[in-house]
Amino acid sequence: MCRRIGVFRAPCHCRNSGRGFLRQGFLGFGNPFRHETNLGDYGLGAKVIAFVNFKGGVGKTANVVNIGAGLAKYHGKRVLIVDLDAQSNSSLWLMQPPEWREHTRSLRKTVYQLFKDQIVGTHLFDMHRAVVRGVPRQRYSLIASLDLLPSVVEMITIEDQIRQIHGVAGYTVLYRALRPIMDAYDYIFLDCPPNLYSVTRNALLAAQYCVVPYIPDYLSLSGFEILVDHVNEFWHRMSGQFTARPKPQFAAFIINHFAKQRNVFETGVNEFELALNQIRPSGKIHPKAVCLKPFVRFNVHVAESTSEHLPVFLHKEDSIGAMDYADLTQNFLHHFESVL
C-alpha cells in the first residue's frame, strides 16, 4: 500500500539505486571521443530529456531541479541532472557554495572537462569522480537517488572552441559520454543554456525528448516557433552525417510563473495551445505533445528555496510551489511512461 508523504505519494517499492556503472568498467571506458558515424538509438535505459529554451528567465532550472528531485525522492526514480549552463544554476541550487567550489576546484570533475577533452584531444574527464551522488547534501544525502554532473563558469569558453571542430564530432560529445551510464538511471535531465549554440546542440543530439519551459506572453510565442524550426532544421542537417537515430521529439511544455488573475496569461496560454495545434500536423512536435498540468504558479517559496540549496518541497512542503510541483511531477511521470 502506498502511503502519502507531505504532498507526494511515496513509492511502494524503491528501486535499486542503480550505481552499477561505478563497478561495471565505467572507470575504464576508454576514449569516448573516437570518431563514430554509427550513432544508433540508446535502446533500453534512461530517458534523456533536454530542457531547452533560448529565452532566459522562463523557469527552466526550477523545472529541472524540482521535477528531478520529485521523481527521485517520491517516485523511486534514479535521476541524473547534467548542468550544461555556464551560470551553473542547477549546480548551485543543489550544492552549497563551499561544496561546489571544492568539487569544481579540479575542472576534471565538471562537464567542462568533458568538452575540453574533445577540443584538445586529452582524456582527463572521469564520470565516476565528476558525478556528485545524492544531492542535495547536508551532513548526509537528502535524496539518495538524485545525482548531479556540475558545471562551471569556464563553460563560456567552450562555445567558440567547439564550433571549430568540423563535422558531427563536436556535437556528439555528450551523447557518447552518456551511453555507458544509460542503465544506471531512469531519467537524465539536461539543463541547457539559454541559447541554441554548440553545447545546446550537443544536448539535442543526446536527447530523446525535449521539454520547453514557457512563460505565456507574445514574445515567448514568437520565440517558441523559431525554436521549433531551428531544432528541426539542425536535426535534419546533422542526421545526414551519421546513421540516424530518431530525432529528439518536442514532447511536453511547462507553463511557468502563471497568474490566473491576469487576463494576459490566460490569453497567452490559449494562443500557445492554438499554436501547438497548428504545428502538430507538420511533424515538428510529437503528436502527443501537451502542456503539462498544472501550470506552475509564481510562488516566493520556489525563489527562496534556491538560497537554501533545496528543492521547494524540502524547503517548504506545504507551499503553493511544492503542491504545484507535486502534481506536475506526477503528470510528468504519467506522460513520459504511459502516454508517449
Helices and strands as residue ranges (DSSP letters): E 4-5, E 8-9, G 19-22, G 26-28, E 47-51, H 60-75, E 79-83, H 89-94, H 97-104, G 107-109, H 111-120, H 127-130, E 132-133, E 146-149, G 153-157, H 158-162, G 167-171, H 173-178, G 179-184, E 187-191, H 198-206, E 209-214, H 218-239, E 249-255, H 263-279, G 280-282, E 290-292, H 300-308, H 312-315, H 320-334, I 335-339
